[in-house]
Amino acid sequence: MSDRLPVRKTYKLFLGGAFPRSESGRTLEVEGHNVARASRKDVRDAVVAARKAVAGWSGATAYNRGQVLYRLAETMETRTSALAAACGSRREVTRSIDRVVWYAGWADKLAQVLGSSNPVAGPYFNFTIPEPTGVVAIVAPDEPALDGLVSRLVPALVGGNAVVAVASETHPLAAIELAEAVATSDVPAGAVNVLTGLRSELAPVLAGHMDVNAIDVTGADGDAAALEELAAENVKRVVRAQEDRSPWEIAAFMELKTVWHPIGR
Amino acid sequence: MGAVEKQRTEVASPAAWEYAPAPEAREIVSFADRYGLFIGGKEVAPRSRSWFTTVSPSSEEPLAEVAQAGPRDVARAVDAARDAFRGWSRRRPAERAKVMFRIARILQERSRELAVAESLDGGKPIKESRDVDIPLAAAHFFYYAGWADKLEYAFPGRRPRPLGVAAQIVPWNFPLLMLAWKIAPALASGNTVVLKPAETTPLTALLFADVCRQAEVPPGVVNIVTGDGSTGAHLVRAKGIDKVAFTGSTEVGKAIQRELAGRDVSLTLELGGKAANVVFEDCALDQAVEGIVNGIYFNQGHVCCAGSRLLVQESIADQVVRKLKRRMATLRVGDPLDKNTDIGAINSSGQLEKIAELVQSGIDEGAELYQPPCRLPEKGWWFAPTVFTNVAQSHRIAREEIFGPVLSVLTFRTPDEAVEKANNTMYGLSAGVWTEKGSRILWMAERMRAGVVWGNTFNRFDPASPFGGYKESGFGREGGRHGLEPYLRFE
């Protein structure tokens, strides 16, 4: 028994539903593992994968998205030990799982809370509904390794966005463990993409990318201003965490569409 | 322009009717020779000691001299707004509401004067300033007045607080209406404002200063600084602002977003557009043609949400274009103060050049131009209503915002193709759908990436209806409950 060598995990990227190495072939030694060091090309591939996933994920019914996210909580629960080992705190894991359950329940209530019907002066049924903005980039904070990412990822996801997340630079293992839970959860391929590596290499590429609609800079620390400046190139929505959990955190990743529908005999 | 002047045959004008002139009397407005800045409840001379002349675009006649605010003037206005913030934000909300109701009433009472002033200074037809701009501006104040003491019901689970001083920059296409869109939600939320009207259309904002006096708006709650783009830049850079709300070009919007990067100033942008107006073969054809005309020729096409790309189903394309050309021939271009005028003056010579340049590019790139026969006045800046057929998606006239009375016609075969083409733009402000099938309106509305979708109508606005863009048309909403959010923070 004591002779047996444990089988170690290779920590790779999560991109388009698969777990590839960085196309650059580079790794970084972090937390005792050789973690993939994503390149600019990996970022662009991740954005392509995310864009492909937008139609399917945002087009799913709200009830379905809620169930899929609830299933993510289930797959996380069964991986509690692995997640706890990666982030160093069982309590953080349970907090994250409960957060996913909480947000899962919002999927089919969002339009009722964030939307409205508007009494216009004319023969129109006028209503406003939230819609996903599209591809969202998330720069996850370094800590907490797991819940820091989950608390930004899930509100973006529940509204129907596809996400490209840059994992914690100093504690990336938890993000990849989470990606494995995502991969087995019925979240469609490409709706969540996780890149590990150097934030200073990856985040600016996302911030300046013309096919990214919004960027969450909560974890960007001192780089936020520079990212915001790059984001202006295509008028990206720049998002920061305001509250620990709230439907308004979801709203920050949503557009509002107003429709004038005619009324007549 | 030479090539543009030609090609005016093809469809004979059905409008042989002559109309006698029916000008609105302009005596109802008297402009001062010179307007200072409106700061701290008073008219003050600019420390910049610099002035410029605002002219009527329909006659090139000078209307008044207006202050060109410099950095010190802007700082002074921001200080005045800062000083007024404490009192205004702590005032009983119901009292704040009453100040705003007064503003709404005074706008209604002075509507004729304001409409004439708007048409004189901006060049838009009096029937539009009279029936659209001014009534909607009043309605906007009335709508948001009612919110002032009900904010805690607007956002469930959140405690709303005002931001502070809002810096607001408005364009020249709907001067007073855009002022109302900016100031009404800001005041209702308890903020104070510094507003910069557009360089070419400052006069109704300056008349609004007098409305504030009549309504007894406390000094410093509303401040108005006039000037060109440099004044706007000073305002965005000013210390002591908490919020920037900008309506204007995408280019300037991006510059503002960059400028504010890393600053604790919240931002909303309402920028350009290149809206698709999608016409299906089962639409009510004549109604659709009216909608197409209203979509692009309303306000000379100086509308960010104008339906400047007509996507018409191939099976009816020829018929629609024929009917459209006939209808265009009945449009009356001329004196903005004439009650029969459909299309007024182009707002400025600079804008006229920009339109002419893009129209020339359309011709050069191979699109087919049509303009109805119409005589344009000698003085002032004018552009005949224009439609391009044979337009490819790659043409500049199909991609760039022209902001003039110029329509580009493209065709499609299937609903999927219509969606694909409608969304093939960096903009996403508005879109239109014409069909007698309700399910199809909603199907298209679901798929078009735009903040406002009109079914069997176009260019319709209401204070209760949130307005704003997707993609590079900006972010944030104006109008409705959602229009309050940009002016609040939450505890």
Boltz contact constraints between the chains, C-beta under 6 A:
constraints:
  - contact:
      token1: [A, 116]
      token2: [B, 481]
      max_distance: 6.0
  - contact:
      token1: [A, 118]
      token2: [B, 464]
      max_distance: 6.0
  - contact:
      token1: [A, 118]
      token2: [B, 465]
      max_distance: 6.0
  - contact:
      token1: [A, 118]
      token2: [B, 480]
      max_distance: 6.0
  - contact:
      token1: [A, 119]
      token2: [B, 464]
      max_distance: 6.0
  - contact:
      token1: [A, 120]
      token2: [B, 462]
      max_distance: 6.0
  - contact:
      token1: [A, 120]
      token2: [B, 464]
      max_distance: 6.0
  - contact:
      token1: [A, 120]
      token2: [B, 465]
      max_distance: 6.0
  - contact:
      token1: [A, 121]
      token2: [B, 462]
      max_distance: 6.0
  - contact:
      token1: [A, 126]
      token2: [B, 465]
      max_distance: 6.0
  - contact:
      token1: [A, 128]
      token2: [B, 466]
      max_distance: 6.0
  - contact:
      token1: [A, 225]
      token2: [B, 261]
      max_distance: 6.0
  - contact:
      token1: [A, 225]
      token2: [B, 262]
      max_distance: 6.0
  - contact:
      token1: [A, 228]
      token2: [B, 261]
      max_distance: 6.0
  - contact:
      token1: [A, 229]
      token2: [B, 258]
      max_distance: 6.0
  - contact:
      token1: [A, 229]
      token2: [B, 261]
      max_distance: 6.0
  - contact:
      token1: [A, 232]
      token2: [B, 254]
      max_distance: 6.0
  - contact:
      token1: [A, 232]
      token2: [B, 257]
      max_distance: 6.0
  - contact:
      token1: [A, 232]
      token2: [B, 258]
      max_distance: 6.0
  - contact:
      token1: [A, 234]
      token2: [B, 472]
      max_distance: 6.0
  - contact:
      token1: [A, 235]
      token2: [B, 472]
      max_distance: 6.0
  - contact:
      token1: [A, 237]
      token2: [B, 475]
      max_distance: 6.0
  - contact:
      token1: [A, 255]
      token2: [B, 470]
      max_distance: 6.0
  - contact:
      token1: [A, 256]
      token2: [B, 466]
      max_distance: 6.0
  - contact:
      token1: [A, 256]
      token2: [B, 477]
      max_distance: 6.0
  - contact:
      token1: [A, 256]
      token2: [B, 482]
      max_distance: 6.0
  - contact:
      token1: [A, 258]
      token2: [B, 452]
      max_distance: 6.0
  - contact:
      token1: [A, 258]
      token2: [B, 465]
      max_distance: 6.0
  - contact:
      token1: [A, 258]
      token2: [B, 466]
      max_distance: 6.0
  - contact:
      token1: [A, 259]
      token2: [B, 445]
      max_distance: 6.0
  - contact:
      token1: [A, 259]
      token2: [B, 453]
      max_distance: 6.0
  - contact:
      token1: [A, 260]
      token2: [B, 454]
      max_distance: 6.0
  - contact:
      token1: [A, 260]
      token2: [B, 455]
      max_distance: 6.0
  - contact:
      token1: [A, 260]
      token2: [B, 457]
      max_distance: 6.0
  - contact:
      token1: [A, 260]
      token2: [B, 460]
      max_distance: 6.0
  - contact:
      token1: [A, 261]
      token2: [B, 441]
      max_distance: 6.0
  - contact:
      token1: [A, 261]
      token2: [B, 455]
      max_distance: 6.0
  - contact:
      token1: [A, 262]
      token2: [B, 455]
      max_distance: 6.0
  - contact:
      token1: [A, 262]
      token2: [B, 456]
      max_distance: 6.0
